[in-house]
């Protein structure tokens, strides 16, 4: 039943999402057309491709962003990964991955995606496929200094980076995602999952 809920939630979110520009709008339609053809398109077993959920995580001041050095890709990326059948929604999948890969409890995710990114990859299936990534933004709870983090076994490294001083080998699209994520978390029309806009 959860797998059906996951598909339905993803389709509903993408149908309702107000894409910020024409390229993102085209991707939104591409995602919806893919889901129309793939009832298991949120699960990694779907060989033509599958939706994934990811999160760009900021500290409470929005001056630092948390990135992971992906062992397979070899670049610094946002947190995220495959959906699981136990995930009720695509946002739940993204939130679970963010917690598992950062160790930070209490992350406040945007209700809607901030960006879509489709890319070819050979993932854990071991065959060439596509990831239809649904990207959210999240703000960590306030703390003394940067929030402590716990690197998972799925990551080569995990680190906070100043927003204006990202590493040279960031993944394609990260700079754009960082900018869009900050805009989403500071937009007065939007609220994070607990209904509270982060104070900056």
C-alpha positions as CSV (number, residue, x, y, z in Angstrom):
1,X,0.0,0.0,0.0
2,X,2.9,2.4,0.8
3,X,4.3,2.0,-2.7
4,X,0.9,3.1,-4.1
5,X,0.9,6.1,-1.7
6,X,4.4,7.0,-2.7
7,X,3.5,7.0,-6.4
8,X,0.3,9.0,-5.7
9,X,2.1,11.5,-3.6
10,X,4.8,12.1,-6.2
11,X,2.3,12.5,-8.9
12,X,0.2,14.9,-6.8
13,X,3.2,17.0,-5.8
14,X,4.5,17.3,-9.4
15,X,1.0,18.1,-10.6
16,X,0.6,20.9,-8.1
17,X,4.2,22.3,-8.2
18,X,4.5,25.7,-9.7
19,X,7.7,25.3,-11.7
20,X,9.9,28.4,-11.5
21,X,10.9,28.6,-15.2
22,X,10.4,26.9,-18.6
23,X,13.1,24.3,-18.4
24,X,11.8,23.2,-15.0
25,X,8.3,23.2,-16.3
26,X,9.4,20.9,-19.2
27,X,11.0,18.6,-16.7
28,X,7.9,18.5,-14.6
29,X,5.9,17.4,-17.6
30,X,8.6,14.8,-18.4
31,X,8.3,13.4,-14.8
32,X,4.6,13.2,-15.0
33,X,4.7,11.4,-18.4
34,X,7.2,9.0,-17.0
35,X,5.0,8.2,-14.0
36,X,2.0,7.7,-16.3
37,X,4.0,4.9,-18.0
38,X,5.6,3.4,-14.9
39,X,3.4,2.5,-11.9
40,X,6.6,1.4,-10.0
41,X,8.5,4.5,-11.2
42,X,9.3,5.6,-7.6
43,X,11.2,2.4,-6.8
44,X,14.7,1.4,-7.7
45,X,13.6,-1.8,-9.3
46,X,12.2,0.2,-12.2
47,X,15.0,-0.2,-14.7
48,X,14.0,2.5,-17.2
49,X,14.4,5.0,-14.4
50,X,13.0,5.9,-11.0
51,X,12.3,8.9,-8.9
52,X,14.7,9.8,-6.1
53,X,14.4,12.3,-3.3
54,X,17.1,14.7,-2.2
55,X,17.6,17.6,0.1
56,X,19.9,20.6,0.1
57,X,20.5,21.3,3.8
58,X,21.4,24.6,5.4
59,X,22.4,25.7,8.9
60,X,19.9,27.9,10.6
61,X,21.6,31.1,9.5
62,X,21.6,30.0,5.8
63,X,25.3,30.8,5.6
64,X,26.5,27.2,5.3
65,X,25.3,24.2,3.2
66,X,25.9,20.5,4.0
67,X,27.3,18.5,1.1
68,X,28.3,14.8,0.8
69,X,31.2,13.5,-1.3
70,X,29.5,10.7,-3.3
71,X,31.7,7.6,-3.6
72,X,30.4,6.6,-7.0
73,X,30.1,10.0,-8.6
74,X,33.2,11.5,-7.0
75,X,31.6,14.9,-6.5
76,X,30.1,16.9,-3.7
77,X,26.3,16.6,-3.8
78,X,23.2,17.3,-1.8
79,X,21.9,14.5,0.5
80,X,19.5,12.0,-0.9
81,X,18.8,8.7,-2.6
82,X,16.3,6.0,-3.5
83,X,12.8,5.8,-2.2
84,X,11.8,2.8,-0.1
85,X,8.5,1.0,-0.1
86,X,7.9,2.1,3.5
87,X,8.1,5.8,2.5
88,X,4.5,7.3,2.3
89,X,5.5,10.3,0.2
90,X,8.4,11.5,-1.9
91,X,9.1,14.2,0.7
92,X,9.2,11.5,3.4
93,X,11.8,9.7,1.3
94,X,13.9,12.8,1.0
95,X,13.6,13.5,4.7
96,X,14.6,10.0,5.7
97,X,17.7,10.1,3.4
98,X,18.7,13.5,4.8
99,X,18.5,12.2,8.4
100,X,20.3,8.9,7.5
101,X,23.1,10.7,5.7
102,X,23.6,13.7,8.1
103,X,22.6,12.5,11.6
104,X,20.8,15.8,12.1
105,X,17.4,15.4,13.8
106,X,14.7,18.0,13.4
107,X,15.4,19.2,9.9
108,X,12.6,21.4,8.5
109,X,11.9,20.6,4.9
110,X,10.1,22.7,2.4
111,X,6.7,21.4,1.6
112,X,7.3,21.5,-2.1
113,X,10.3,20.8,-4.3
114,X,12.7,23.6,-5.1
115,X,14.1,21.9,-8.2
116,X,14.0,18.8,-10.5
117,X,17.0,17.2,-12.0
118,X,17.0,14.2,-14.4
119,X,20.3,12.5,-15.0
120,X,21.7,9.2,-16.4
121,X,23.4,7.0,-13.9
122,X,24.4,3.4,-13.2
123,X,23.1,3.0,-9.6
124,X,22.7,0.1,-7.3
125,X,20.8,-1.8,-10.0
126,X,24.1,-2.2,-11.8
127,X,22.6,-1.2,-15.2
128,X,22.4,2.2,-16.9
129,X,19.2,4.0,-15.9
130,X,18.0,7.5,-15.1
131,X,17.3,9.2,-11.8
132,X,14.4,11.6,-11.8
133,X,15.5,13.5,-8.7
134,X,12.9,15.6,-6.7
135,X,14.9,18.1,-4.7
136,X,13.8,19.8,-1.5
137,X,15.5,22.3,0.8
138,X,15.9,22.0,4.6
139,X,17.0,24.1,7.5
140,X,18.8,22.5,10.5
141,X,17.8,23.5,14.1
142,X,19.7,26.3,15.7
143,X,22.8,25.4,17.6
144,X,26.0,26.7,19.0
145,X,28.1,26.9,15.8
146,X,27.4,24.5,13.0
147,X,25.2,21.5,13.9
148,X,27.2,18.3,14.5
149,X,27.0,15.8,11.7
150,X,27.5,12.0,11.4
151,X,28.8,10.7,8.1
152,X,27.0,7.5,6.9
153,X,28.8,4.5,5.3
154,X,27.3,5.6,2.0
155,X,29.5,8.7,1.9
156,X,33.2,9.3,1.3
157,X,33.0,12.6,3.2
158,X,30.5,15.0,4.7
159,X,31.1,18.6,5.5
160,X,29.6,22.1,6.0
161,X,30.7,24.6,3.4
162,X,30.2,28.4,3.3
163,X,27.6,29.1,0.7
164,X,30.0,31.5,-1.1
165,X,32.9,29.1,-0.9
166,X,31.8,25.7,-2.3
167,X,34.4,23.1,-3.3
168,X,35.6,23.1,-6.9
169,X,34.3,19.6,-7.6
170,X,30.6,20.1,-6.8
171,X,28.1,18.2,-8.9
172,X,26.4,19.7,-11.9
173,X,23.5,21.9,-10.8
174,X,24.6,22.3,-7.2
175,X,25.2,26.0,-7.5
176,X,21.8,26.5,-8.9
177,X,20.2,24.3,-6.3
178,X,21.9,26.2,-3.5
179,X,20.5,29.5,-4.7
180,X,17.0,28.1,-5.3
181,X,17.0,26.4,-1.9
182,X,17.9,29.6,-0.1
183,X,15.2,31.5,-2.0
184,X,12.6,28.8,-1.1
185,X,13.4,28.9,2.6
186,X,13.3,32.7,2.9
187,X,10.3,33.2,0.6
188,X,7.5,34.6,3.0
189,X,4.9,32.7,1.0
190,X,6.5,29.4,2.0
191,X,6.8,27.6,5.3
192,X,8.9,24.7,6.4
193,X,7.3,21.5,7.6
194,X,6.6,22.7,11.1
195,X,4.9,25.8,9.8
196,X,7.7,28.1,11.0
197,X,9.7,30.2,8.7
198,X,13.4,30.0,9.8
199,X,14.7,33.2,11.3
200,X,17.8,34.6,9.7
